[in-house]
Each structure stands twice: as structure tokens, then as C-alpha cells.
């Protein structure tokens, strides 16, 4: 996966999380997911991929099935 493609998918998924949980910005998303704002920034730029631990965190916070999260990031 190239960086542009990865960042495009990451951005789409992060935007989905923002809108589906009524969050205003990436700072609110980082607080919601209990991750550093730097992690969100790196995900958006394509410098960081969704790790298994982060996928589990999203699952725990949103109750989305892990399979749905993985499909959204594929």
C-alpha cells in the first residue's frame, strides 16, 4: 500500500468516526479514542497505519465489529 492510498483510506475512516460520533475535530477524536493527537495527525498524513491495538481501541470505543473496521481500512 502506498502512502497516498493509505492516507486517503485513513482520512475517510477518521472522517466517518468524527461524523458518526458527533465530534467536531481531530482533537476531539483523539480524546474520544484516548490516543495522542499526534497519532491522528500521522494517520491523516499516511505516516502511521492502524495498528491492531488501535483497531481494538476503535472497536472498544465505538462498538463497531472488528471485521467492519478492517473492511473500512482495506
ZITA-V610567 format. One record per run of one state. SS is the DSSP state (H for helix, E for strand, C for the rest). FROM is the first residue (numbers start at 1). TO is the last residue. If there is no record, write none. Layout:
# ZITA-V610567
ss: [SS SS]
from: [FROM FROM]
to: [TO TO]
This chain:
# ZITA-V610567
ss: [C H C H C H C H C H C]
from: [1 3 21 26 34 37 46 52 63 66 73]
to: [2 20 25 33 36 45 51 62 65 72 74]
